[in-house]
């Protein structure tokens, strides 16, 4: 990493003489150019000044104000003084991307371009090194995913409660942004309710009365009002290999006992929202306390598939099946194994028999319990009744040794034990060592609850209070009292461990991180590198895929994107699940295997199962399991832009959108977002003189408006190159009755064709992509939006990562070693010093 002038505790900004600095920078810029070294500094500065005002001022002036900015109010001396950073960074990005000057203007020579880019980068980066700015440090709340993961780790409870909390707003593309994570009274009530349920599950007090948990199996829904399609394939890795249809879900048994598993199967009627008792099949099982996988499924036949009644045209009469129903095996699955099987008819005959029939399948699964606890095999094993990881972690002591006839002794022992339990949990929950002031409020809750409840139930009440404590809900990084406003200080090792765990795990620091923070060795380079490697190899690093990649690549939007069922009938639930899993696995393997981030651009491999391989027209892939598949050079796939998930998400429900695809590339792969469209922007015209227009023709007409052309000239070429992929990512060669033209031209005049040509365009800008990726990941890691003063940090991280071919672990190491990740600025205003939420 580049050297940052940073004392152990405080940065104290200092100034360099502008004239000494500008001479040093210009000499540095030309140190590798023999001819440039012979140019006097004054002459070099004159060349730069002439270049900017000669080539930029004709469009970017106070009168024309193209792009909503002007060069008339900026000066070269701004760079050394840290003034107008945002403007200078915009100029640097536009010139680096080749967007400026535009294609219809005289281009910069290579010497002019390199001169301007090198001078700006060195000037901006030098100022940043001499005046470090870690940015804003807004106190922030755990978002719902961080909260859910933290609770799971804190209580060793394998229950995902994130869906029980409302979704969080997003800022700068991510829902961990501090500026949007407020806490209303209504939201606090929801947290309180969820915390109450979780604390009871963790302490085993939730099993006092039976309850029902339901799981709706994902289906495509009614198609043309003719029932719910069933799937003739294995639907989950948790189901047997020879299964088809059905589904499975995770269920947490609060205590050991008897539970009823039941499921409703489809009736082949026109309205499958009904749940009739005749279609409900059940089985009782004994479950040990803790997490289980519950499922129901049919058998996959190895010979001919089961018969489906023939569909006849017309709706004026009821279709009569052409043969009697046959009996099918319906299996009940517990933790991946069949525990029961029953026979069900292959169809149900009723007055509402549908016009089309499908294979029978499971619509909904229920688990009810505990029931008849006294009759189960666990009734005689009281010590096993509450034997769960949660119980073992929480109850590190038991007040059993109190004398039966000594109430005062019993009360004392219970209080001492409660203090021990709550101290252990609070230290982990608050992400730092705790003192009596931290524990006392929780102990008060325990003592108050103990007046009416037993020991375990009282501990549950205290845990509920802990889970809604501001010290747990908020990331708290106190400001040293000895510092003055505007000073920059290094956060302590506990706060650093918290940032690291939230970044890579979206959760709490574990015991190893806390121990290293306590010893003060966590940030030693060799130890930090080892810890990052350990954390990324953990299963908890899946959070980086789910929460970072899920938002960076828009994968979280897939469940809410619905392609037109008539235009794309092949896009069903298994297809939706497959395209999401492909991209998720792709990112995960790059992360786990420490591959170069350039694989995101043009990797010649991906992860497919039979459903997705068929969608892509690739032979030789069989079964529902995903595996790594290397593409033939002639295959029209490769990199993220060949993934059906990306192509689907950047399309409209019934047709493609080159604009959305081009904007997605600019936003997510190049960090060069176009400005938002004006409010009165006209819609694209799909027809002209009664003839369907291709996407290229529609956009050409749209660009006739000069207001629209300025942005579309950047987006459209990128999107048009992907027009051979339809709105669900299938490859095609015609649209609107015409052969698809995938030729395109960049604003600087560079021409290219199709996906392969687009790969070349992006590869020529691979350093820009690297900085864009770092921009997105740094935004996520810091939990705040990036500003102009953060751009030198991004370039420093990119330079460090370039030493190892931009491998993703190197980028992560550089991020967690950066100034913004390790330092904070003391708030300027007095009333901003209250960075800690206090409880009363």
N, C-alpha and C positions, 0 to 999 in steps of 0.2 A: 504493500500500500504506500502511496505517497506520504511524505512526512508532513504532519500537521504540527505547527508550533503550539504545543499544548502542555502547560504545567499540569501537575497531578490533579489540582482542584479547580483552578480558575484560569480562563483565558482573559488577558487584558489587551484589548485592541490597541494596535499601534499604527502609525502612519509612516509611509515612505515618501520621500520627496518625489513629486510628480515628474520632474525633469530627469532625475536619476533613473526613476522607474521606466519611463517611456523609452529612454535610450537602451536600457538593459533588455527590455522586452523586444524591441525591434532588432537588436543585435542577435538575440536568441532566435528570433524567427528566421533570420537569414544565415544562421551559423553554418548550415549545411550547404549553402549556395555560394560558390566562389564569386560570381558576378555581383550578387547582392551584397557581399561583404565589403565591396568597394564603394557602395553607395553610402553617402553620409546620412546620419540619422534624420537630419532635418529634411533631406530630400525624400527619404523613405516615408516620413510622416506626410509630406506633401502629396506623394503618390497615393497614399491611402485616402487622404481627404478628397483628392480630386476624383478617385475611383468611386467613392460613395456618392458624392454629390453629382457627379457627371452621369452615373448609371442609374441612380435611384430617384433623384429629385424630380425628374420629369413626370413621374407617376405619383410618387409619395411626397407630395407637397401640401401646403396648407389650403391650396385651392382645389386640386383634384382629390387629394386625400384617399388615394386608392388603397384598399385593404384596411381602411380606417386608421391609418397612421402616416406620419410625416417625418422626414429627416431634418426639417428646418429647425426643430427645437432640440436637436441632439448635437453633441460635439465629441470628437475623438477623446478629449480629456475625460469624458464621462466614465470611460472604462476603468481608468486608474482610480477614479474617485468613487466608484460603486454607484454611479447615478444612471438612471434609465436602463437598469439591468434587463428588464423584461423586453425592452425594445431591441437591445443589442442581441439578446438570445434569440429573438424572433428573426433578426437578420441572419444570424449564424445558421439557424435551422433552415431557412428558406434557401440560402445559397448552397448549403451542404446537400440538401435534397434535390437541387437542380430546378426548384420552382421559380427561382429568380436568377437572372432576368427571365421573363416568359419567352416562349418560343418565337413570338412575333417581334421580339426586340433583339438587338445585337448582343450575342452571347459574350460572356467573359472568357478571356483566354485562360489557358491552364495556369499560367503564371499569375494572372490577376486573381483567379479564384483561390489558388493556394495561398497567395499573399493575404487575402482578406480573411480566409478561414483560419490560417495559422495565427495571424495577429489577434483576431478576436478570441480564439480559444486560449492562447497564452495570456492575453490580458485579463480575461474574465476569470481564468483559473488562478492566476497569480493573486488577484485581488481577493478571491475567496480563501486562498491559503493564508493570506496575511490578515484577513478579517473573517474568521470562521463564524458561520451563522447556522446553528442547528435548527432554526425555525421555531414555529409556534409549538407550545406544549400544553395543549388543551387537555384538561382532565376528562377522561372518557369512561363510559360504562362498558362493561362486557356486553357484546351483542349476544343474540340468543344461542348461536352455535358455540361461542366461547363459554357462555354460561353452562350450557348442557355438558360440554366436554369437561369443564372444571368440576362440576358436580359429580360426574361419573368417576373422575380420578380421585376426588376428595373422599368420596364415600365408598369407593370400589363397587359401584352400582352399575350394572350393565343395562341401563335403561336410557333410551334417548328421549328426553323430554322437550327437545327443541320444537317439535311440532305443536306442543301445548302452549307455546308462547307466540305472540304475533310477530310477523316479520319486521325487520328493521329497515329504516330508510338507508339509501346509499348516497355516498358523497365521493366524487372523483372516481366512480366506478366500483367502490367497495363498501360493504355494509359494516366495516369496522372503523369507519371514519368518525373521529371524535366529535366533529361539528354537528353531526346529525343524530347522535346517540343520546337523546334526551331521556327523561324519566318522568312521565306524567303520573297523576294519581291513579288513573285507570290501569296503566301498565304496572305500577307497583302492586296494585291489588292482584293482578294476574300472577306476578312473581310470587306473591305471598301464598296464593292458592297452590301453585305448582310446588313451591317449597314445602308446603304442608303435606302434599301427597308423597313427595320424594322422601321426606324425613320419616314418614310412616313405613314406606317400603323398606328403607334402609335399616330400620330398627325392628322390623317384623311385626309392627303394630297395625299393619294394613290388612292382615288376614283375619281380623276378628269377625267380619261378616263377608258373605260371598259377594263377588262382583263379576261383571261381564265385560270382556274385552272383545271387540269385533275388528275384523280385517276384511276390507272390500278388495277382492281380487281384481287387478287391473284388466279391463276389457275394452274393446273398441266401441261398445255401445250399439244401439240399434242401427242397422244399416238398411235404409229404405223401409223402415218399419217392419223388419222381418226377423227380429230376434237378436240375440247376442252371439257373435261368432265365438267358437271355441278353437283351441289351438292344438294341432296334432304334433306337438313337440314338447320336449322337456323345458319347463318354464323357470327352473331355478336350480342353482348348484346344490341347494339344500334338499332337493328331491331325488329319489332313486334314479339311476341311469335309465331304467326301462319305463319311466313314467311319461305321461303326456298331459298337458293342461294343468288345471289346478293352480295352486300357489302355496306360499309359506310365509311366515312372519315370526318375528321374535316376541316371545312372551316371558314376562318375569313373574314367577310364582312367589308371592310374599312369604309364604311358609310352606313347609312340606304338608302334603295332604292329597285328597282326591279332587279331581277336576274333570269337567265334562267338555269334550271337544265336539263341536257340531258344525255342520256345513249345509248351506242351501245350494242345490244344483239347479241348472237351468231346465226349463220345461219345454223349450222349443216353441214358445208362444210369441205372439207379436209384442207382448209387453213383459219384459223381464225384470221390471222393478218390483213385481210382486214377490213376497216371501211366504209361500204356502207351506203348511206343516207337512203336507204329503211329500214335499221335496226336501225336507230337513232330515239329515242322517247324523247320528250321534254315537259317541263311544266314551266311556269313562276310563280315566287313567290315573295312576298315582304319580305325582310329580314331587321331586325334591325341591326345596326352596332354592331360588335362583333363576338364572336365565335358561330358556329352552327355545328350540325352534319347532314350531307347530305347523303342520301342513296337511293338505288333502289333495289327492291326485288320482287320475285314472291310469290304467296300465297301457303302455305302448305295445301294440301288437307287432310281432315280427313279420307276419305274413300280410294278408290283406287287411286294410283298415276297416273299421266297423262301417256298416251300411248306413247311408243317409237317404231318407225318402226322396224320391224324384220330385223335382220342382216342375210344375206345369204353368204355362202362361195363363194370365187372367186372374182377376180378383173377385169375380162374382160368385165363386163357390169355394168351399173348403177343400184343401188338398187331403186326400185320403192316403195314408201310408200304403205302400205296395207290399208290405210283409209285416209279420208280427215282430214286436220288439224282442231283442236278444238281451241276455244278462251281461252286464259289464262289472268288472272289479273296481270298486271304489276303495282306495287305501287311505288309512289314517297314518300320518307320519309324525314321529317324535324324534327330534335330534337326528334326522337323516335316515332313520330306520322305520320300516313298517311295523306298527304295533297292532293293527287291526285291519281287516278287509271285509267288506260287505258287498252284496250283489244289488245292482240297481238296473232297471230296464233302460234300454238304449234310447227310448223316447217316451213321452207321456202324452197319451191321447186325451184330448179335451175338446170342448165345443169351440175353443179358440185356437185350434191348431194352426200354426202359421203357414204362410205361403211359401216359405223356404225353411228348411230345417238344417241344424248344425249338429256337430258332435256334442254329446253331453259334456258339461263342464261344471266346475265349482264356481259359484258367484261370490259367496261370502263365507268366512270361517269365524266361529265364535269359540271362546274359551270362558267357561263359568266356574267359579270356585273361590276358595276351597269349599268342598261339600262333603258331608259325612266324614268329617275328620276322624271321629272315634272309630270308624270301621276300617281305616287304612292301615297299612303296614307300618306307618310312621307313628301311629298313636302311642306305641309302647316305647318309643325312642324320643323322649322329651328333649334330650341333649342335642339331637339332630334336627329338631323341628325348626330351629333358627340358625342352623349352621350354614351361613353364607359368607362370602368374602366381606360383605358390608358389616355384618355383625362382628366378625373377627377383628376388623379394623377399628370399628367404633368402640366396642366394649373391651378396651385393653385392661379393664379391671371390673370386678363385680363386688358389690358390698355384701358378700355372703357371710363374712366372718363375724358380723355383728351378733351379739347375744340376743336371743329371742326376747328376753324379758327386760332388756335395757334399751328403751326407746331413744334416749339421748345418745347412746353409743351408736345405735343404728342410724340415727339422723346424721351424726358426725361422719360416719364411714361413707354414707351415701353422698354427702356433700363433698368429701375429699375425693371420692371416686369420680364424681361429676366434674370436679375441677380438673382432674387429670385428663379425662376424656375431652373436655371442651378446650383445654389448653393445647392438646395435640392437634385437634381439628382446626382451631383458630390459627395456629402457627402456619399450617399449610394453606388454609383458605385466604389468609391475609398476605401470604407470600413474603413473610418476614418473621423474625422472632417477635413474640408477644410478651406483654407484661400484664400485671394485675388489672390495670385500667382497661385492657382489651377483653379480659376474661370475665370481669365482674358483671357487666351487663348481661352476658349469657347465663351466668350463674344465678342472677336474679330471676331470670325467666324460669330456670329449672326449679328454684325454690318455691316460686309462686305456683308453678304447675304441680309440684309435689304435694300440695295441699289437697288435691282432688284426684291425682293420678298416681299410678305406680312408677317405679324407677325408670323402666324402659320408655314408657309413654312420656315421662317428664323430659328425658333426654331427647326424645323426638321433637318436643316443643322447643327445646333449646337449639337444636339443629335447624329447625325452621327459622328461628330468629337469626342464626348465623348466615343462612343462605340468602337473606334479604338485607343483611348488614351493609351499609355503604362501604365498609372496609373490604368487603368481598366483591360487591357489585362494581366498584370503581377501581381503576388502576391509579394507585396513589403513589406519587413520587415527590416527597417533601423537599422544599427548598431550604438549604442551609441558612440559618439566621444571620450568619456573619457576612453574607454577600450583599452587594448593592444592586439596585435595578440596572438591568442591561448587561450584567456580567454573565459569563458563560461558565458553567460548572459541569463536572463529570458526575453522572448519576451513580449511586452506590451499586454494589455488586448484586444486591437483592433485586433492585429495580431492573438491572441489566438482565438477570436471570428471568425475570417476569417477561420482559420484552422478547427475549429469545424464545421462551416457551410459547407465548402467544403467536409469534411469527411462524414457527415451525409446527406447532402442535395445536394451536388455538385452545390452549389449556393452561393448567398450572405448572410451575416448575416441579419436577419430581425430586425425590430425596437426594439424588446424586448432584443435581444442579444446586440445590439448596446448600449442600455440604461444601461444594466448591465456592459458592458465594460467601459462606461463613468463613472459609479459610482465606478468602481474598485472592484465590488463584484462578478463578474462572476465566478471566480475560487474558491470561498468559497465552501467547499465540499457539503454542503446541497443544496446550490443554483445550483451548477453545476449538481448534480444528478437530481434535478428537471427539469433543462433545457434539459438534455439528454433525460429524459422520455418524455418531451413535444415534442421535435424534432422528436423522433422516432415514436410518435403517429400521427404526421402530414402526410398528403398525400405526402409531398415533400420527405419523407424518402424512397419513392419508388425508388429514385435515388440510394440508397444503394443496392437494389436488381438489378436494371438495370446495374449499373456500376461496383459494386464490385462483386456480385454473377455472373453477366453476363460474367465477365472475369475469375473469379476464377473457375467457373464450365464450361467455354467454351460455354455458351449458346449463346453468340453473333455469334458463328460460324454456328449455325443451319441453317440460311437462305442460307448459301453457301455450305451446305453439301447435296449431291444429291445421295441417294441410287439408285441402278439400278432399273429402272422401270419394267424391265422384271422379275428380280428376286424377287422384292418386290412390286407388283402392288398395294397392300393395303396401301402403304405409300404415301398418297396424301396430299393436302394442309390442310384439316381439321386435319389430323393426325399430320402433322408437327406442326401446331399451338397448338394442344392439348398437345403434349409431352413437348413443351417449356413452356406452361402455368402451367403444373403440377409442374415442378421444380421451376419455378418462384414463384408460390403460396406457395410451400413448404418452401422456404427460407423466404418469406415475413411473413408467419404465425409464424415461429420460432422467427423472429425478433420482430414482433408486440406483440406476446404473451409472450415474454421473456422466451423462453424455453431453455433447456440445449443444447449446441452444439452437444452433443452425439446423439441427434435425427438424425443428419446427417448420423450417422453410421448405426444405426439399428432400426429406428422408425418403428413401426408396423402399420403405417397409411400413407396415401398420399391423394392427391386431384385429383379426376377423374371426367370425364363426360362419356357419353355412348360410344363415339368413343374410348376413351382410355381404359375404362373398358372392352370393347369387345376385344381390342388388347391384354389385359392382361388375358383374359379368366375369368373375374370376373362377376358374374351375379348380377342382382338387381339394376343396375344403368341405369336410363333412362333420355334422354334429353341432351341438349347441355350444360346445366349449370354445373359448377364444384361444387363438394361438398366433404367434408372430409369423407374418407372411411377407416375403420379399417380392416386390413387384417386378414383372418383366419390363424391360425398357420401353416396350410399346404400350404398356398399360397406362391409361389416362388417369393415373393417381399419383400421389406423392405429397408429403408434407401436410400441414394442417388444411391447406386450401383444397386438398383432394378428399377431405373427410365429409361424409354426408351430413354430419351434425352441423358443421359450419355452413355448408351450402344450404341446408334447410332453414337454419335460423336467420340467414340473411336473404330469405325469399319471402314473398307474400304467400298466402294460403293456396292460391290457384295459379300463380305464375312467378317467374323469377324477377329479381330486382337488381339490375347492374348497379344502381345507385346505392342500395343498401350494402351490396357486396364490396363496392369500391370504398365506401365510407368505413366499413368494418376493417378493411386492410389499412387505411390511413389511420384510424383510431388505435387499433390494437397491435399492428405489426410495425408501424412507422412513427407512432406518436405525433402525427401531423394532421390533427383533426381539422376539417374545413369549418368555417364559421356556420352557425345555425342559419337555416333558410329564412328569408323574410316572411312575415305573416300572411301575405297575399300571394304566395307562390302558386302558380297554376298547376293543376294535375296533368299527368301525362295523358295524351290522347291515344287510345288504343286502336282507333279506326280512322281512315281517311277515305272519303268517297266510297264508303261501303266496303272497303278492303281492310283486312287485318294488317296492322303494322308490326314489324319485328321490333324487338327492344331497341336495336340500333336506330331504326327509323324514328321511333318515338322520341328517343333522346336527342336525335339530330334536330327534330322540330322544336324540342324544348330549349335547346341551346341557342336557338335563333334570338331569344331574349338575352341581351347582353348582361342583365342582372344575374341570370341563371348561369350563363356561360362561364363566369369567372371561377365558380366552384366546381361545376360539372366537368370542366376540362381536366381536373385532377382526379375526380372520382370515376368518371365513366370509363376511361380506358382500362382501369384495373378490373372493373366489374364486367365489362364486355368480353374480356378475355376468358371469363368463366361461363359464358352463355351456353356452352355445350353441356352444362349440367343443369338439369331441370330443378324444379322447386323442392324436390326431396333428394337431390344429389345423384340421380341416375344420369348416365351418359347418353347423349342424343346427338343427332346430326342435323335435324330439321326442326323448325318452329314456324308457325303461321304459314305453313305450306311452302317454306323456302329453306334452302340450305343455310345453316348458321355460319355467319362470318365472325371469326374470333380474332381478326387482325385489330391492332390497336396502336396508338401513338401517344407517348408521354408528352407533357407540356414542353419539354426541351427538344422534342423532335425524334426521340428514340422510338423505333418501331419494333413490335413484337407480335407473336401469335400464340393464343391459347394458354393453357396451364403451363406448358414447358417454357414458353416465352416469358410468362409472368414469373416463373421461378428465376429466370435469368435476371429480370428487372430487380427482383428482391435481393438476389445474390450480389448484384452490383451495389446494393445499398445495405449490405449485411452489417456494417458497422452502425448504420442508422437503426437497423432492427435491434442490434444488441443494446443500444442506448434506450430504445423504446421498451424493450423487455425489462431492462433495469429500472426504468421509470415506473413501470407498472408494479414490479415487485417491491421497489423501495416505497412506493405509495402504500402498498398493503402492509409492509413491515412497520412503517411509522404510524399508521393509522391516521394519516392526515394527507391533505392535498399538497402536491409539490409546487414550489414557486420558482421564479427565475433564479434566486440565489441557491437553489438546490441543483441546478444543472451542472455546475463544476463538479459536484460530488458524483453525479451520474457519469461524467466523463472520466473521473478518477477511478471509479469502480470498473468501467469498461477497459481502461488501460491495464488495470491489474488482472482482469479476467482474460485479456488477450494473451497474457503470458502462458495460459493453459488452454488455448483454443476455445475460450469462452465456455468451458464446462460449467454446468449449473452449480455445482458445489463451490467452485471458485467464486462465482458471483455472490452466492449466499454468504460465504466467508467475508468477502469484501463489504457487503452491506452491513453485517453485524459489527465490523471493525470501523465503520465510517463515523464521522463526526455527528451527523444527525441521530444516529442510533445510540450514541454513547453520551451525548451532552444535551443540556437544556440551558435556556436563557432565563435569568431571573426576570419576572414580569416587570414591565416598565411602570405600571400604575400601582399605587398603593393597594387599591381594592382588588387587584388581581393576585395578590400574594397568597390569598386564601385558597391554596391548591388542594387542601384536604377537606373532605366531607366529614363533619363531626356528628356524632350521635349524642342524644340527650337522654 
